[in-house]
């Protein structure tokens, strides 16, 4: 069996066993909905497949998903998604709402629940008491951490990513990465030593060989350890922009940078800033062309790429970003980069992207990062 069919078989043969215990108000509400043979409406805006699957596992008839924000798809697990506007036009009888599926912060719980009651009562709907909200979110939260569920629910997108990879080694990296979650086993693919994680040389030049005059945006510079490793290889960069959002860690990095020889220290521009979609990288680069971009920034990688979109389009830097922090990143980050420039070829679990199509077939994934 070839690797693609093995991956399909792995995703198809492994089944999620729902074993999340429910008690108290949640058990009361679930039982009540079943007794009433209610048409259950799920109130949620993210991770819809997780919530639908969980409620179905409790024996509920999940009839509709109600979303505040528009979605680019109409159904999730064969359950129709409707807007709040469409809800008021929905004449389905015997509605029963699970409004707790939205894990948004509530500043004034009493006011919130009164508003919800006023909103839902005209619809003739049953309603879950807000007292069960925290345990409901806790249950959803523990279920939602399961990447297995996400990967199986997004099999089509995952296989499209598999087919887009540049070479068999990259595809094996994706297979073994997903397998480690689906089968709860140790990652069995190739590992690249941490010292070489974002920049390569020696035997790893098959991944990427640095240019003289490199301009590197280093996001998540931490205490400067990777900067020191880079400089120890005697690369000859033009500039390194070292971003670290945590103030204490940033100060530690400043102390460490002071230990560098002056000619190497002057190459580094430390920046204490949390990266968002509004970060002005063009101003920071000040006319320099970005040739290398890396990021390990605790789930803010997608924000970084949105902020860098025009620069990526114009400069075509090598991009090495982590995709393990959020379960969606394994799919959404390569999709975004490919939408910016279709000639980029991603290879997980860190999305390493080449600048030149001539060498794209030689790239492989770097390593499995520990979550």
LOVOMAR-303637 format. One line per field, with one value per residue (C-alpha): residue in one letter; z, x, y; residue number from 1. Coordinates in pm, 1 decimal. Each point is the difference from the previous one (the first is absolute). Layout:
// residues N
code	[a/...]
up	[Z/...]
east	[X/...]
north	[Y/...]
pos	[NUM/...]
This chain:
// residues 371
code	[x/x/x/x/x/x/x/x/x/x/x/x/x/x/x/x/x/x/x/x/x/x/x/x/x/x/x/x/x/x/x/x/x/x/x/x/x/x/x/x/x/x/x/x/x/x/x/x/x/x/x/x/x/x/x/x/x/x/x/x/x/x/x/x/x/x/x/x/x/x/x/x/x/x/x/x/x/x/x/x/x/x/x/x/x/x/x/x/x/x/x/x/x/x/x/x/x/x/x/x/x/x/x/x/x/x/x/x/x/x/x/x/x/x/x/x/x/x/x/x/x/x/x/x/x/x/x/x/x/x/x/x/x/x/x/x/x/x/x/x/x/x/x/x/x/x/x/x/x/x/x/x/x/x/x/x/x/x/x/x/x/x/x/x/x/x/x/x/x/x/x/x/x/x/x/x/x/x/x/x/x/x/x/x/x/x/x/x/x/x/x/x/x/x/x/x/x/x/x/x/x/x/x/x/x/x/x/x/x/x/x/x/x/x/x/x/x/x/x/x/x/x/x/x/x/x/x/x/x/x/x/x/x/x/x/x/x/x/x/x/x/x/x/x/x/x/x/x/x/x/x/x/x/x/x/x/x/x/x/x/x/x/x/x/x/x/x/x/x/x/x/x/x/x/x/x/x/x/x/x/x/x/x/x/x/x/x/x/x/x/x/x/x/x/x/x/x/x/x/x/x/x/x/x/x/x/x/x/x/x/x/x/x/x/x/x/x/x/x/x/x/x/x/x/x/x/x/x/x/x/x/x/x/x/x/x/x/x/x/x/x/x/x/x/x/x/x/x/x/x/x/x/x/x/x/x/x/x/x/x/x/x/x/x/x/x/x/x/x/x/x]
up	[0.0/-94.0/254.8/-114.7/38.2/334.0/120.2/-120.8/169.6/322.5/5.8/-98.7/226.8/325.4/170.7/275.0/304.9/180.7/372.0/146.7/323.6/51.3/324.3/185.1/-206.8/-326.2/53.8/96.5/-315.1/-233.9/145.1/-22.6/-367.9/-70.2/193.4/-193.6/-330.8/-55.0/-307.5/150.8/-111.9/77.4/63.4/-99.4/-216.4/-12.9/1.3/-114.4/-98.9/352.2/167.0/-247.3/37.2/378.2/25.7/-242.3/214.1/288.1/-212.1/-88.9/-327.7/-109.5/-246.2/-66.6/89.4/62.9/-64.7/58.3/-253.1/-367.6/-107.3/-336.1/20.8/47.4/192.2/263.0/33.0/-203.1/243.2/-160.9/115.7/27.0/106.7/285.9/-260.8/-157.2/345.6/38.4/-328.6/101.0/76.0/120.3/304.2/334.4/-2.5/275.3/27.1/126.4/26.1/216.2/-299.0/-42.6/229.1/-19.1/313.6/196.3/199.9/165.6/5.8/144.1/-272.1/-265.7/90.1/26.9/-347.8/-133.2/158.4/-151.8/-337.5/-2.3/171.2/-296.6/-205.1/229.6/83.6/300.1/159.1/197.3/336.6/13.2/320.0/-209.6/-219.6/162.7/5.3/-358.5/-116.7/200.6/-173.6/-343.7/75.4/92.0/-308.4/-225.9/93.0/-188.7/-331.2/-113.8/-28.9/-196.6/-245.7/-65.2/-47.0/-250.4/-191.5/-339.6/84.8/154.6/-311.4/-220.7/209.0/-34.9/-378.4/-15.6/170.3/-212.4/66.9/168.4/305.8/68.5/-40.0/244.6/249.3/-25.4/29.8/312.0/157.8/-39.6/102.0/331.8/92.2/-168.6/149.8/309.5/-73.2/-22.0/-314.0/-218.7/-282.0/-59.7/265.5/-68.5/298.0/171.6/-71.4/-371.3/38.9/-195.1/-198.6/-157.0/-116.8/-19.3/-60.0/23.6/-294.7/-192.5/198.2/-49.4/-55.2/135.8/-216.1/83.7/92.6/156.9/154.0/267.7/193.7/309.9/179.5/345.8/52.0/366.4/182.3/-326.7/-3.4/-365.4/-93.0/164.5/-179.6/-332.5/55.7/110.1/-353.7/-130.3/-234.4/-135.3/44.1/-76.6/284.3/260.9/148.4/329.6/129.4/357.1/152.9/364.5/175.3/248.3/-268.7/-223.5/270.9/40.0/-374.7/16.3/267.6/-210.6/-313.5/189.3/16.5/-377.8/-173.7/-111.4/-370.2/53.7/256.5/-242.2/-243.2/242.2/57.0/309.6/8.2/304.2/-167.5/-13.3/-364.8/-129.0/-341.8/43.8/51.0/-255.3/-141.0/-293.5/243.8/199.7/-308.3/-112.8/-360.5/63.5/-188.8/227.0/-103.3/302.9/236.1/292.7/281.7/315.6/166.8/190.8/-251.1/-143.9/-315.9/-214.9/117.0/-97.1/-349.5/-51.6/106.5/-231.7/-297.2/-227.4/91.7/-66.1/-335.2/-96.2/160.4/-14.3/318.1/130.7/262.7/295.0/244.2/263.3/-68.0/317.1/246.0/-127.8/-156.7/-294.7/-85.9/-172.2/-269.4/11.1/-9.9/-316.9/-158.9/70.5/-131.9/-315.5/-54.1/15.7/-250.3/-157.0/-76.6/370.9/100.3/370.1/200.9/353.7/292.6/-27.1/-323.1/-172.4/-327.1/-271.4/-201.3/-322.0/-174.2/-133.5/342.8/126.9/-60.2/236.7/314.1/291.6/334.3/283.5/313.3/215.5/260.0/345.1/86.7]
east	[0.0/142.4/36.0/-308.1/-225.6/161.4/-91.2/-357.7/-25.8/140.4/-258.3/-287.1/72.7/53.5/-321.4/-48.1/-165.1/-205.6/40.9/-48.7/-191.9/-298.5/-185.8/-197.9/-163.4/146.0/-132.5/-336.8/-13.1/116.9/-253.3/-274.8/74.6/-13.4/-326.4/-157.0/132.7/126.5/162.6/327.0/154.4/366.2/120.0/368.0/244.6/313.1/91.4/-350.4/78.6/123.1/-316.3/-234.1/178.7/1.1/-371.5/-85.1/199.7/-237.0/-296.1/-124.9/-167.5/222.8/-223.2/176.0/315.3/-53.4/301.0/47.9/284.6/-45.1/152.0/143.9/-182.5/-369.4/11.8/206.1/-40.2/-324.0/-139.5/-106.6/162.2/-226.9/44.3/-181.0/-212.0/-99.9/-80.6/-290.2/-143.2/42.1/-338.9/131.1/-207.6/131.0/330.4/251.6/305.5/347.4/123.8/294.3/200.3/138.9/299.2/11.9/78.1/-296.3/49.6/-343.4/-142.9/-339.9/-57.4/124.8/-240.3/-294.6/77.9/16.3/-332.1/-162.0/145.8/-103.7/-337.7/-182.9/118.6/-184.9/325.8/112.9/311.7/295.5/45.1/317.6/106.2/132.0/213.3/339.3/-24.9/-125.1/298.9/234.1/-142.7/25.3/348.7/137.6/-162.5/130.4/364.3/-16.0/180.4/-112.7/-355.8/108.3/214.6/-270.9/-261.9/224.6/120.7/-62.2/206.6/271.4/29.7/10.5/293.7/161.1/-33.8/147.3/325.7/312.4/155.7/-44.7/204.3/-232.9/-299.7/150.3/51.2/-368.7/-105.4/207.3/-102.3/-371.3/52.9/151.9/-336.1/-237.0/171.1/135.9/352.4/349.6/86.1/192.7/115.3/331.2/119.6/221.2/212.4/-130.9/326.1/-85.2/-373.6/-38.7/321.4/201.2/348.2/232.7/-199.8/-325.6/73.3/-246.8/-261.9/122.0/336.2/34.0/93.0/256.3/-184.7/-291.8/-270.0/-167.1/-317.3/29.9/-338.0/3.6/370.8/-29.6/332.6/194.3/111.9/-89.1/166.9/320.1/-25.4/-47.8/298.6/212.0/-27.2/177.0/-281.3/32.7/-339.5/-78.3/-252.1/-185.6/-324.0/-48.6/-360.6/-78.8/-333.5/62.3/175.9/198.6/115.0/84.8/219.1/177.5/61.4/147.3/242.7/100.5/45.2/246.8/225.9/40.7/303.8/-83.4/4.7/-264.5/-203.7/-52.0/-172.3/-289.0/-291.2/-193.4/-371.5/-227.7/-339.4/-288.4/-74.8/-352.3/-157.2/72.1/376.2/166.3/279.3/61.9/89.6/219.2/183.2/62.3/62.0/183.1/-122.8/-105.1/165.1/-82.3/-298.9/-40.0/-252.8/-68.1/-241.5/-253.6/-284.5/41.3/166.5/-307.8/-16.9/364.1/-62.7/-294.8/220.5/278.3/-222.3/113.3/364.8/-25.1/-159.8/271.2/315.9/-73.5/194.2/61.0/-271.5/38.8/-289.2/-136.2/-339.2/-47.1/-132.7/-359.2/-148.4/-130.0/347.0/110.1/-256.9/-63.5/363.6/98.1/-331.8/72.4/355.5/-107.1/-274.2/266.2/223.5/-88.2/363.8/75.3/17.3/-70.8/133.4/-127.4/9.7/191.8/-105.6/336.3/-41.9/262.5/55.2/100.2/-214.2/318.2/85.5/-352.8/15.5/294.8/-157.4/-122.2/-162.2/222.8/-118.5/-298.0/-26.0/-122.4/-326.6]
north	[0.0/341.4/277.2/191.1/-302.2/-76.4/347.4/-36.8/-337.5/142.9/279.7/-229.7/-292.1/187.5/102.1/252.3/-152.1/260.6/-57.1/345.6/-29.5/229.6/61.6/263.8/274.5/-125.7/-351.7/147.5/215.1/-276.4/-243.0/259.5/60.9/-373.7/-43.6/288.1/-137.3/352.3/146.6/114.3/326.9/44.9/354.5/10.5/191.7/-214.2/-367.8/-80.0/-357.7/-71.9/126.8/-168.7/-330.6/22.7/81.6/-277.5/-242.4/84.0/-111.8/347.5/86.7/289.1/185.1/330.8/189.8/371.5/226.9/369.8/18.9/-98.4/-331.7/-99.8/-333.3/-85.4/-326.8/-174.8/-377.2/30.0/258.4/327.9/324.1/303.7/361.8/170.7/180.7/-330.7/-135.6/242.4/-128.0/-363.7/-158.0/-336.0/-109.5/-118.2/183.0/-61.6/219.9/-77.7/356.5/-99.5/-115.1/352.2/35.0/378.6/203.2/134.4/318.3/-6.5/-355.9/100.4/260.6/-239.7/-278.3/239.2/127.0/-353.9/-88.8/308.2/-91.3/-365.8/2.9/162.3/-298.9/-237.7/-175.6/-196.9/136.3/-130.3/170.5/204.5/-172.2/-284.7/220.5/-52.2/-376.8/3.9/203.5/-220.9/-304.4/159.1/125.8/-341.6/-153.2/274.7/-62.8/-329.4/56.0/-343.1/126.0/304.4/-193.7/-257.7/269.6/177.0/-303.9/161.4/310.3/-214.4/-214.7/310.6/118.9/-344.0/12.6/351.9/-95.6/13.4/-339.0/-336.2/96.6/292.6/-227.1/-249.3/283.6/93.3/-364.1/-64.2/330.7/-71.9/-361.1/106.3/158.1/-243.1/-306.1/173.4/-115.9/146.9/197.4/-243.5/227.5/171.3/243.0/299.5/109.0/312.3/177.9/-10.2/62.1/324.1/13.0/-272.1/-87.2/-297.5/-318.5/199.8/228.3/-216.5/192.0/350.9/167.6/350.4/293.1/260.0/318.7/-188.5/218.3/-210.7/81.6/-219.7/-13.4/-152.7/67.9/-100.9/46.5/14.0/-362.9/-56.5/328.4/-118.2/-335.9/178.7/225.2/-295.5/-140.1/309.2/95.5/353.5/170.5/359.8/38.9/-205.8/136.6/-183.3/20.5/-103.2/98.4/-86.3/288.9/-210.3/-242.0/293.5/152.2/-332.5/-5.6/352.3/-115.9/-297.4/210.5/215.1/-304.4/-13.0/147.2/357.5/-83.4/-268.5/193.6/286.3/-235.5/-59.2/237.6/-117.8/89.3/-39.2/-28.5/-246.8/-71.2/64.6/48.5/372.8/-36.0/230.3/-215.0/231.5/276.3/-238.8/-126.9/359.3/-94.9/-326.5/-305.6/-286.9/-327.0/-217.9/-1.0/-237.2/-9.6/-196.6/241.6/-206.4/-4.2/351.7/-131.9/60.6/363.2/35.7/-132.8/234.0/291.8/-120.6/-85.3/284.0/-53.3/-375.1/74.2/250.3/-140.6/-375.0/-81.6/-348.0/-55.1/-237.7/26.2/-234.2/-155.9/-202.6/260.8/3.2/-310.2/205.2/133.8/-320.7/79.4/374.9/113.7/-193.1/103.8/366.2/-15.0/-179.3/258.9/271.2/-175.2/-332.9/-83.4/-35.6/-364.4/-69.0/-288.6/-63.2/-13.3/327.2/167.2/42.4/181.9/44.1/313.5/-171.9/-259.4/-163.2/-137.3/-57.3/-374.0/-38.3/144.2/-205.7/62.9/107.3/-171.8/-78.4/271.1/-97.8/174.1]
pos	[1/2/3/4/5/6/7/8/9/10/11/12/13/14/15/16/17/18/19/20/21/22/23/24/25/26/27/28/29/30/31/32/33/34/35/36/37/38/39/40/41/42/43/44/45/46/47/48/49/50/51/52/53/54/55/56/57/58/59/60/61/62/63/64/65/66/67/68/69/70/71/72/73/74/75/76/77/78/79/80/81/82/83/84/85/86/87/88/89/90/91/92/93/94/95/96/97/98/99/100/101/102/103/104/105/106/107/108/109/110/111/112/113/114/115/116/117/118/119/120/121/122/123/124/125/126/127/128/129/130/131/132/133/134/135/136/137/138/139/140/141/142/143/144/145/146/147/148/149/150/151/152/153/154/155/156/157/158/159/160/161/162/163/164/165/166/167/168/169/170/171/172/173/174/175/176/177/178/179/180/181/182/183/184/185/186/187/188/189/190/191/192/193/194/195/196/197/198/199/200/201/202/203/204/205/206/207/208/209/210/211/212/213/214/215/216/217/218/219/220/221/222/223/224/225/226/227/228/229/230/231/232/233/234/235/236/237/238/239/240/241/242/243/244/245/246/247/248/249/250/251/252/253/254/255/256/257/258/259/260/261/262/263/264/265/266/267/268/269/270/271/272/273/274/275/276/277/278/279/280/281/282/283/284/285/286/287/288/289/290/291/292/293/294/295/296/297/298/299/300/301/302/303/304/305/306/307/308/309/310/311/312/313/314/315/316/317/318/319/320/321/322/323/324/325/326/327/328/329/330/331/332/333/334/335/336/337/338/339/340/341/342/343/344/345/346/347/348/349/350/351/352/353/354/355/356/357/358/359/360/361/362/363/364/365/366/367/368/369/370/371]
